[in-house]
């Protein structure tokens, strides 16, 4: 849902302030332009009105010249009356130097005196000594006439005492008199003022229209050039701050904001690249830590197994050494007693009972001897005799050694020996011992018969040449709880007392001495598979493991 911006956020934005400054600047400029334009237009209209009044004054003066020279007063009155009745003519008067009106289109004014201090006469009579000559530009004046709401333009035209006038027989003017009177022409400026007011209203209307048009144009320009780009920049920075490194700002402009957007996009791309690299390094580091942790756990488990095996081995060696001599004595005495019983003259029943007891003593002593032998085999630390030998030959030899046991258990054997190059360096006797232990366990796990599968394959990992060997059965399987302790010494799942649980522990030790590893996969009711992976050259593998690891930069 789009969030509606608040009034405070709008008024405080850069776009609004820029729009306001531009709008006020245009309003002020148009106001100044309108004021100056109105003033200039007013001056132009007044100048035109003054020029028109001057032409009227000259025409009237020239038209009255002949009648006044001939002193034809009626004719002069008629001419002034005729001109005064024209539209736009407010008044036409002729008065002498004392201000007494001699002629006027308004007969009621004849014989009256004008106020020489009035606005119309102030130009000439502002001082105590009236001007003899008035500049042409100052002969006109604009003023408000009493009892009217419009202005009047008055033009005074002096009537000079020309030679043709003072020399005429009909006139008695002194030649030294320069001004005989004044022709006062007054023009109404009502039409001019109305035209000026109409033009002013039109100018104001046009200015307002232009201002509003400028308002929309400025708003559109500011919105497109400033507001929209800055909003995209703001949304982009907010998205980047929230962690969205895929954000890109699209601005199709080459100004500073476009360059800023391009810089932002470059920065976001750099951050995304750096973040990707950091994540990759983090995952790589995590994977390395997990691998090292698993490796350390495996090494720790192996060390615990080795330490446990070493401790139990030392104990087993001590116990085996202590039990071996008494067991040898018991076995020897049992054999001697058996020979002596054969020479004694006793009934057959007694003889047979004694011989059975002696046989029991001998067989149990032999079983104890085998247990002691297993303990010594598990505990001994003698060096292995490594030599080059074919692995397939060791497998075939082990199968022959336990062949009778396999036949008695009605077990089918499937040997999948797929190694093209089966030449390895190992202790052949120990490998055979491990294979026999695994095969016997597999046969005993299939009391009702089954299939024994032995496989070999190339298990090289690119760094070290390895071979793989597996022994699988279709027996009862091993539960997950038991699987964790299957290589522990003295751990056995057999319900009888024929062993002490050293077979798989011995296998584990043999595999360790060959720098290999052993694993088990099993499912209850479907069988078990033991998998061995050993280097072709255990001694080289041991040397490689002692070399320091190369630091990865």
GIUR-V412846 format. One record per residue. N is the residue number from 1. RES is the residue in one letter. NEAR is the number of other ideal C-beta (glycine too) atoms within 10 Angstrom. D_FIRST is the distance of its C-alpha to the first C-alpha in Angstrom with 1 decimal. Layout:
N&RES&NEAR&D_FIRST, N&RES&NEAR&D_FIRST
//
This chain:
1&X&3&0.0, 2&X&4&3.8, 3&X&5&6.3, 4&X&6&9.3, 5&X&10&12.5, 6&X&9&15.3, 7&X&7&18.7, 8&X&8&20.5, 9&X&10&18.3, 10&X&10&18.9, 11&X&10&22.6, 12&X&10&23.1, 13&X&17&21.7, 14&X&11&24.4, 15&X&18&23.3, 16&X&15&23.8, 17&X&12&27.1, 18&X&16&28.3, 19&X&19&27.5, 20&X&13&29.2, 21&X&11&32.3, 22&X&17&32.7, 23&X&16&32.3, 24&X&10&34.8, 25&X&11&37.1, 26&X&16&37.2, 27&X&15&37.8, 28&X&10&40.6, 29&X&12&42.1, 30&X&19&42.1, 31&X&13&43.5, 32&X&10&46.2, 33&X&13&46.9, 34&X&16&47.2, 35&X&10&49.5, 36&X&10&51.7, 37&X&15&51.7, 38&X&15&52.7, 39&X&10&55.5, 40&X&10&56.7, 41&X&15&56.6, 42&X&15&58.5, 43&X&10&61.1, 44&X&11&61.5, 45&X&16&62.0, 46&X&17&64.4, 47&X&12&66.3, 48&X&11&66.6, 49&X&21&67.8, 50&X&19&70.3, 51&X&11&71.6, 52&X&15&71.9, 53&X&22&73.7, 54&X&17&76.0, 55&X&11&76.9, 56&X&21&77.5, 57&X&21&79.8, 58&X&14&81.8, 59&X&12&82.3, 60&X&21&83.4, 61&X&16&85.7, 62&X&9&87.3, 63&X&15&87.6, 64&X&21&89.4, 65&X&14&91.7, 66&X&12&94.5, 67&X&17&94.6, 68&X&22&94.6, 69&X&14&97.3, 70&X&12&99.5, 71&X&11&98.5, 72&X&14&97.4, 73&X&12&95.5, 74&X&8&94.8, 75&X&14&93.5, 76&X&19&91.3, 77&X&16&90.0, 78&X&12&89.2, 79&X&20&87.4, 80&X&23&85.3, 81&X&15&84.6, 82&X&12&83.6, 83&X&17&81.2, 84&X&18&79.8, 85&X&10&78.8, 86&X&11&76.5, 87&X&6&72.7, 88&X&14&71.1, 89&X&16&74.5, 90&X&19&74.4, 91&X&19&77.9, 92&X&26&80.9, 93&X&25&83.5, 94&X&23&86.5, 95&X&24&87.8, 96&X&14&90.5, 97&X&15&90.3, 98&X&9&90.6, 99&X&16&87.6, 100&X&13&89.6, 101&X&19&88.0, 102&X&14&90.6, 103&X&21&88.5, 104&X&21&85.2, 105&X&20&83.5, 106&X&15&83.3, 107&X&10&86.9, 108&X&8&86.2, 109&X&15&85.5, 110&X&15&88.8, 111&X&10&91.0, 112&X&13&88.2, 113&X&12&87.2, 114&X&17&83.7, 115&X&11&82.2, 116&X&16&82.7, 117&X&10&80.0, 118&X&12&77.5, 119&X&15&74.4, 120&X&20&76.1, 121&X&20&79.2, 122&X&13&77.7, 123&X&17&77.7, 124&X&20&81.5, 125&X&15&82.5, 126&X&11&80.2, 127&X&7&83.3, 128&X&5&86.8, 129&X&6&88.2, 130&X&14&86.5, 131&X&14&85.4, 132&X&10&87.9, 133&X&10&85.3, 134&X&16&81.5, 135&X&8&79.2, 136&X&9&77.8, 137&X&9&74.1, 138&X&11&75.0, 139&X&19&76.9, 140&X&22&73.8, 141&X&18&71.7, 142&X&16&68.7, 143&X&14&68.7, 144&X&12&67.7, 145&X&16&70.6, 146&X&7&71.3, 147&X&5&70.1, 148&X&11&67.7, 149&X&8&63.9, 150&X&14&64.3, 151&X&17&65.8, 152&X&19&69.3, 153&X&22&70.5, 154&X&23&74.1, 155&X&22&76.4, 156&X&21&79.8, 157&X&20&82.4, 158&X&18&85.6, 159&X&19&88.9, 160&X&14&91.2, 161&X&18&95.0, 162&X&13&95.9, 163&X&9&99.5, 164&X&10&99.7, 165&X&18&98.9, 166&X&15&101.2, 167&X&10&104.0, 168&X&14&103.9, 169&X&5&106.8, 170&X&8&104.5, 171&X&14&102.5, 172&X&7&103.8, 173&X&13&101.1, 174&X&7&102.1, 175&X&10&101.4, 176&X&7&99.9, 177&X&12&97.1, 178&X&11&94.0, 179&X&16&91.6, 180&X&18&92.8, 181&X&22&89.6, 182&X&20&85.9, 183&X&20&84.1, 184&X&20&80.8, 185&X&26&78.3, 186&X&23&75.1, 187&X&26&72.2, 188&X&18&69.3, 189&X&22&65.8, 190&X&15&63.9, 191&X&13&62.9, 192&X&21&62.0, 193&X&16&59.9, 194&X&11&58.2, 195&X&13&57.5, 196&X&17&56.2, 197&X&10&54.0, 198&X&10&52.7, 199&X&15&52.1, 200&X&15&50.3, 201&X&10&48.0, 202&X&10&47.3, 203&X&16&46.7, 204&X&14&44.3, 205&X&10&42.5, 206&X&12&42.3, 207&X&16&41.3, 208&X&13&38.4, 209&X&10&37.4, 210&X&14&37.6, 211&X&15&35.7, 212&X&10&32.8, 213&X&10&33.0, 214&X&16&33.1, 215&X&15&30.1, 216&X&9&28.0, 217&X&13&29.6, 218&X&18&29.0, 219&X&15&25.3, 220&X&10&24.9, 221&X&14&27.0, 222&X&20&25.3, 223&X&14&21.8, 224&X&11&23.0, 225&X&15&25.4, 226&X&17&23.9, 227&X&18&20.3, 228&X&14&18.7, 229&X&22&20.9, 230&X&15&20.4, 231&X&14&16.6, 232&X&16&17.1, 233&X&16&19.7, 234&X&12&17.7, 235&X&12&14.8, 236&X&20&17.7, 237&X&15&19.5, 238&X&11&16.7, 239&X&16&16.2, 240&X&18&20.0, 241&X&9&20.3, 242&X&8&18.2, 243&X&9&20.8, 244&X&12&19.3, 245&X&15&22.6, 246&X&9&21.7, 247&X&19&19.6, 248&X&11&21.3, 249&X&22&20.8, 250&X&8&22.0, 251&X&19&23.8, 252&X&7&26.5, 253&X&12&28.6, 254&X&9&31.7, 255&X&10&31.6, 256&X&9&31.1, 257&X&18&27.3, 258&X&14&27.8, 259&X&12&30.4, 260&X&15&28.1, 261&X&20&25.4, 262&X&13&28.2, 263&X&11&29.4, 264&X&19&26.0, 265&X&16&25.9, 266&X&10&29.5, 267&X&12&28.7, 268&X&20&25.8, 269&X&13&28.2, 270&X&11&31.0, 271&X&14&28.9, 272&X&15&27.9, 273&X&11&31.5, 274&X&11&32.7, 275&X&12&30.3, 276&X&11&31.4, 277&X&10&35.0, 278&X&10&34.5, 279&X&10&32.9, 280&X&10&35.8, 281&X&10&38.3, 282&X&10&36.8, 283&X&10&37.0, 284&X&11&40.5, 285&X&10&41.5, 286&X&10&40.2, 287&X&10&42.1, 288&X&11&45.2, 289&X&10&45.0, 290&X&10&44.7, 291&X&10&47.6, 292&X&11&49.6, 293&X&10&48.8, 294&X&10&49.9, 295&X&10&52.9, 296&X&11&53.8, 297&X&10&53.4, 298&X&11&55.6, 299&X&12&58.1, 300&X&10&58.0, 301&X&11&58.7, 302&X&14&61.5, 303&X&11&62.9, 304&X&10&62.8, 305&X&17&64.5, 306&X&15&67.0, 307&X&10&67.7, 308&X&14&68.0, 309&X&22&70.2, 310&X&13&72.3, 311&X&11&72.9, 312&X&19&73.7, 313&X&21&75.8, 314&X&12&77.9, 315&X&13&78.3, 316&X&25&79.2, 317&X&16&81.7, 318&X&12&83.4, 319&X&16&83.5, 320&X&21&84.7, 321&X&13&87.4, 322&X&11&88.5, 323&X&15&88.5, 324&X&16&90.0, 325&X&9&93.5, 326&X&11&94.0, 327&X&19&92.7, 328&X&13&95.1, 329&X&11&97.9, 330&X&16&97.0, 331&X&18&96.8, 332&X&12&100.2, 333&X&14&101.8, 334&X&19&100.5, 335&X&14&102.1, 336&X&11&105.4, 337&X&16&105.5, 338&X&16&104.9, 339&X&9&107.9, 340&X&11&110.1, 341&X&16&109.2, 342&X&10&110.3, 343&X&6&113.8, 344&X&9&114.2, 345&X&5&116.2, 346&X&11&114.0, 347&X&8&113.2, 348&X&7&110.6, 349&X&8&108.1, 350&X&11&108.1, 351&X&14&108.0, 352&X&12&105.0, 353&X&12&103.1, 354&X&17&103.8, 355&X&14&102.8, 356&X&10&99.5, 357&X&14&98.7, 358&X&19&99.6, 359&X&12&97.4, 360&X&11&94.5, 361&X&17&95.1, 362&X&18&95.2, 363&X&12&92.1, 364&X&14&90.0, 365&X&20&91.4, 366&X&13&90.4, 367&X&14&86.9, 368&X&16&86.6, 369&X&17&87.9, 370&X&13&85.1, 371&X&19&82.6, 372&X&19&84.2, 373&X&12&84.1, 374&X&19&80.4, 375&X&25&79.9, 376&X&16&81.9, 377&X&18&80.0, 378&X&22&76.6, 379&X&22&77.9, 380&X&12&79.8, 381&X&9&78.4, 382&X&6&80.8, 383&X&7&79.5, 384&X&16&78.5, 385&X&10&80.6, 386&X&17&78.2, 387&X&10&79.6, 388&X&11&78.5, 389&X&16&78.6, 390&X&14&77.1, 391&X&21&74.4, 392&X&15&75.3, 393&X&12&78.9, 394&X&21&77.7, 395&X&23&75.6, 396&X&14&78.6, 397&X&14&80.9, 398&X&21&78.7, 399&X&17&78.5, 400&X&10&82.3, 401&X&15&82.8, 402&X&20&80.7, 403&X&12&81.7, 404&X&9&84.0, 405&X&14&81.3, 406&X&19&78.8, 407&X&11&81.4, 408&X&9&82.2, 409&X&19&78.5, 410&X&12&78.3, 411&X&20&75.5, 412&X&12&74.6, 413&X&14&74.0, 414&X&10&71.5, 415&X&13&71.9, 416&X&10&69.2, 417&X&14&70.5, 418&X&11&68.3, 419&X&19&69.0, 420&X&6&70.6, 421&X&11&71.7, 422&X&18&72.6, 423&X&12&74.6, 424&X&25&73.3, 425&X&17&74.7, 426&X&26&75.1, 427&X&19&77.5, 428&X&19&78.6, 429&X&12&80.2, 430&X&21&77.1, 431&X&25&74.8, 432&X&18&77.3, 433&X&18&77.3, 434&X&27&73.4, 435&X&23&73.5, 436&X&18&76.2, 437&X&21&74.2, 438&X&26&71.1, 439&X&25&73.1, 440&X&17&75.0, 441&X&20&71.8, 442&X&27&70.4, 443&X&22&73.6, 444&X&18&73.7, 445&X&20&70.0, 446&X&21&71.3, 447&X&11&74.1, 448&X&8&74.0, 449&X&12&73.9, 450&X&19&71.1, 451&X&15&70.2, 452&X&25&70.5, 453&X&18&68.4, 454&X&21&69.1, 455&X&18&67.0, 456&X&19&67.1, 457&X&15&64.7, 458&X&14&63.7, 459&X&19&61.1, 460&X&13&60.8, 461&X&8&57.5, 462&X&5&58.1, 463&X&7&59.5, 464&X&15&62.3, 465&X&16&64.4, 466&X&19&64.2, 467&X&22&65.6, 468&X&17&64.2, 469&X&27&66.3, 470&X&18&65.2, 471&X&23&67.2, 472&X&20&65.6, 473&X&25&66.8, 474&X&19&65.8, 475&X&24&66.8, 476&X&19&65.2, 477&X&17&62.6, 478&X&19&61.5, 479&X&12&58.9, 480&X&9&56.1, 481&X&7&57.6, 482&X&12&61.0, 483&X&15&59.7, 484&X&11&58.6, 485&X&11&62.3, 486&X&20&64.1, 487&X&20&65.5, 488&X&16&66.5, 489&X&23&70.3, 490&X&13&72.1, 491&X&15&69.1, 492&X&16&70.2, 493&X&14&69.0, 494&X&12&72.5, 495&X&6&74.0, 496&X&6&77.6, 497&X&8&79.2, 498&X&11&80.0, 499&X&16&77.8, 500&X&18&76.2, 501&X&16&72.9, 502&X&22&73.8, 503&X&21&73.4, 504&X&22&69.7, 505&X&25&70.0, 506&X&19&72.8, 507&X&24&70.7, 508&X&22&67.8, 509&X&24&70.3, 510&X&25&71.8, 511&X&21&68.4, 512&X&15&67.5, 513&X&17&70.9, 514&X&25&70.0, 515&X&19&66.6, 516&X&20&64.8, 517&X&15&62.3, 518&X&20&62.5, 519&X&11&59.8, 520&X&13&60.0, 521&X&14&57.8, 522&X&22&58.7, 523&X&12&57.6, 524&X&11&59.5, 525&X&9&61.7, 526&X&11&61.1, 527&X&22&62.8, 528&X&24&62.6, 529&X&17&62.5, 530&X&24&63.6, 531&X&16&62.5, 532&X&23&64.3, 533&X&19&63.3, 534&X&24&65.9, 535&X&22&66.4, 536&X&21&69.3, 537&X&18&70.7, 538&X&19&70.0, 539&X&13&71.9, 540&X&14&69.7, 541&X&18&66.5, 542&X&13&67.9, 543&X&11&68.5, 544&X&13&65.0, 545&X&9&63.4, 546&X&6&65.4, 547&X&7&64.1, 548&X&5&61.3, 549&X&5&57.9, 550&X&6&56.6, 551&X&5&53.7, 552&X&6&50.7, 553&X&3&49.1
//
